[in-house]
Amino acid sequence: MLQKILNNKVRLMQFVFFVALLVLVRAFENQLFYDPFLDYFKNDFNNLPLPNFNSFQLSLGLLFRYTLNTVISLGIIYVFFKDIVMVKFAFVLYCFFFMILIVVFFYIIYFTRGHHNLFLFYIRRFLIQPIFVLLFVPAFYYQKQNK
């Protein structure tokens, strides 16, 4: 019984550690990542033209942030389920979604005319925030319960 309580405390501490890392990524986003869209989306972006940006630096910044969030999120998934196969599957999903989202992000920036800023906002949100972990944990839990 004591061992089970200690194991749950350790898992809880690991979970809190990974959540704290996600908070730190968010707290230091201005210092860690090149992203001129941070300030742009804080304003009335529907009426403003897109900011000037360096495509290469922006794509590297988005990749770096997505990778940090992915690694931390995979840690959260591992803490919850202790299943390496599930973590590998989540990794494949993260890679797949990144490729789709980054292509759509730059497609909207370069090839669409008109105001698709709200759609751009939400695509970018999936790239810079750990939203997928909020989707994957309940989905994996449901899958595990139905096995």
C-alpha positions in Angstrom: 0.0 0.0 0.0 2.8 2.4 0.9 4.6 1.6 -2.3 1.4 2.4 -4.3 1.1 5.8 -2.6 4.7 6.6 -3.2 4.4 5.6 -6.9 1.4 7.9 -7.3 3.3 10.7 -5.7 6.2 10.2 -8.0 3.9 10.2 -11.0 2.2 13.3 -9.8 5.6 15.0 -9.3 6.6 14.0 -12.8 3.4 15.4 -14.2 3.8 18.7 -12.3 7.4 18.9 -13.6 6.3 18.5 -17.2 3.5 21.0 -16.8 5.9 23.5 -15.3 8.2 23.0 -18.3 5.2 23.8 -20.6 4.6 27.0 -18.5 8.3 28.0 -18.8 8.2 27.6 -22.6 5.2 29.9 -22.7 6.7 32.3 -20.2 9.9 32.7 -22.1 8.5 32.6 -25.6 9.7 36.1 -26.5 13.3 35.2 -25.6 13.4 31.7 -27.0 11.7 32.0 -30.4 11.6 34.2 -33.4 8.0 34.9 -34.0 6.8 38.3 -35.2 3.3 37.0 -35.1 3.3 37.0 -31.3 2.7 40.8 -31.2 0.7 40.8 -34.3 -2.0 38.5 -32.9 -2.2 40.5 -29.7 -3.6 43.5 -31.7 -6.6 43.8 -33.9 -5.1 41.4 -36.5 -8.2 41.2 -38.7 -7.6 44.8 -39.9 -3.8 44.8 -40.1 -1.6 43.5 -42.8 0.7 40.6 -42.0 4.0 41.7 -40.3 7.3 41.5 -42.1 9.2 38.3 -41.2 12.0 36.1 -42.3 10.5 32.8 -43.5 13.5 30.7 -42.7 13.8 32.0 -39.1 10.1 31.8 -38.6 10.0 28.1 -39.7 13.0 27.3 -37.5 11.3 29.1 -34.6 8.1 27.2 -35.1 9.9 23.9 -35.5 11.9 24.5 -32.3 8.9 25.5 -30.3 6.8 22.6 -31.6 9.6 20.2 -30.9 10.0 21.5 -27.3 6.2 21.2 -26.7 6.2 17.7 -28.4 9.0 16.3 -26.2 7.4 17.7 -23.0 3.9 16.4 -24.1 5.4 13.0 -24.9 6.8 13.0 -21.3 3.3 13.7 -20.0 1.8 10.9 -22.1 4.5 8.5 -20.8 3.8 9.5 -17.2 0.1 8.9 -17.6 0.2 5.6 -19.4 3.7 4.1 -18.9 3.4 2.7 -22.4 6.2 3.2 -24.9 4.1 2.0 -27.8 1.6 4.7 -27.1 4.4 7.3 -26.9 5.8 6.2 -30.3 2.4 6.4 -31.8 1.9 9.9 -30.4 5.3 10.9 -31.8 4.2 9.8 -35.3 1.0 11.8 -34.9 2.9 14.8 -33.8 5.2 14.6 -36.8 2.3 14.1 -39.2 0.4 17.0 -37.8 3.4 19.3 -37.9 4.0 18.6 -41.6 0.4 19.4 -42.4 0.1 22.4 -40.2 3.4 24.1 -41.3 2.4 23.6 -45.0 -1.0 25.1 -44.4 0.5 27.9 -42.3 2.9 29.0 -45.1 0.3 28.4 -47.8 -2.1 30.8 -46.1 0.7 33.4 -45.7 2.0 33.3 -49.3 -0.9 32.1 -51.6 -4.2 33.3 -50.2 -5.5 36.7 -50.9 -7.9 38.3 -48.6 -8.3 38.1 -44.9 -7.7 34.6 -43.6 -6.1 36.0 -40.5 -8.4 34.1 -38.1 -7.7 30.8 -39.8 -4.0 31.7 -39.7 -4.3 32.4 -36.0 -5.8 29.0 -35.2 -3.3 27.1 -37.4 -0.4 28.9 -35.7 -2.1 28.2 -32.3 -1.8 24.5 -33.0 1.9 24.9 -33.9 2.9 26.9 -30.9 0.7 25.6 -28.1 0.6 22.0 -26.7 -3.0 21.5 -27.7 -2.5 18.0 -29.0 -1.6 16.7 -25.6 -5.1 17.8 -24.5 -6.6 15.8 -27.3 -4.3 12.7 -27.1 -4.5 12.0 -23.3 -8.3 11.6 -23.3 -8.2 9.7 -26.6 -5.5 7.3 -25.4 -7.3 6.9 -22.1 -10.5 6.0 -23.9 -8.6 3.6 -26.1 -6.9 1.9 -23.2 -10.3 1.5 -21.3 -11.9 -0.2 -24.3 -9.1 -2.8 -24.8 
